[in-house]
Amino acid sequence: MVAPAADPGEAHEIHCRLDELLAERAMTLTRLSELVGVSVVNLSVLKNDRARAIRFSTLQAICDALGCEVGDLLVRRR
């Protein structure tokens, strides 16, 4: 069974820890943008938990640049 699509206005439980990971590595969003080839605006949307989706290739590039796992970057809030 496929779950219904989320309402775009509905809050989600997934939290992106990008801010914390950048701080731990003393890296700026601009530098991460250069490393992964994603605009600062798009990374900011992700960082501020406003993203509705992320491509696996982008997720992999971010994790590679930060030396982390997906579970370090994205966590579920309850």
C-alpha positions in Angstrom: 0.0 0.0 0.0 1.3 3.5 -0.9 0.8 6.3 1.6 -0.9 9.4 0.4 1.3 12.3 -0.6 2.0 14.7 2.2 0.2 18.0 2.2 2.7 20.7 1.1 1.6 22.9 4.0 1.9 20.1 6.5 4.9 20.0 8.9 7.1 16.9 8.7 9.1 15.0 11.3 12.4 14.9 9.4 15.0 17.3 10.7 18.2 18.2 8.8 21.2 18.6 11.0 23.2 20.4 8.3 23.8 23.5 10.5 25.2 21.3 13.3 27.4 19.3 11.0 28.8 22.4 9.3 29.6 24.0 12.7 31.4 20.8 13.9 33.5 21.0 10.8 34.0 24.8 10.8 32.6 24.8 7.2 30.4 27.5 5.7 27.3 26.8 3.6 29.1 28.6 0.7 32.0 26.2 0.9 29.7 23.2 1.0 27.9 24.6 -2.0 31.2 24.7 -3.9 32.0 21.2 -2.9 28.7 19.6 -3.9 27.6 21.8 -6.8 24.3 22.8 -5.2 23.3 26.4 -4.8 23.5 28.1 -1.4 19.8 28.9 -1.7 18.9 25.2 -2.1 21.2 24.1 0.7 19.7 26.8 2.9 16.2 25.4 2.2 17.4 22.0 3.3 19.2 23.4 6.3 16.1 25.2 7.5 13.9 22.1 7.2 11.8 23.6 4.4 12.8 21.0 1.7 10.1 18.7 0.6 12.4 16.3 -1.3 16.1 15.7 -1.9 17.8 13.7 -4.7 19.9 10.7 -3.7 22.8 12.1 -5.7 22.6 15.4 -3.7 22.4 13.5 -0.4 25.4 11.4 -1.3 27.4 14.5 -2.3 26.6 16.3 0.9 27.5 13.2 3.0 30.8 12.8 1.0 31.7 16.4 1.6 30.9 16.3 5.3 32.3 12.8 5.9 29.1 11.6 7.4 26.3 9.1 7.0 22.7 9.9 5.9 21.6 9.2 9.5 23.9 11.8 10.8 22.4 14.4 8.4 18.7 13.5 8.5 16.9 12.5 11.8 13.3 11.9 12.6 11.7 14.2 15.3 8.9 12.8 17.2 
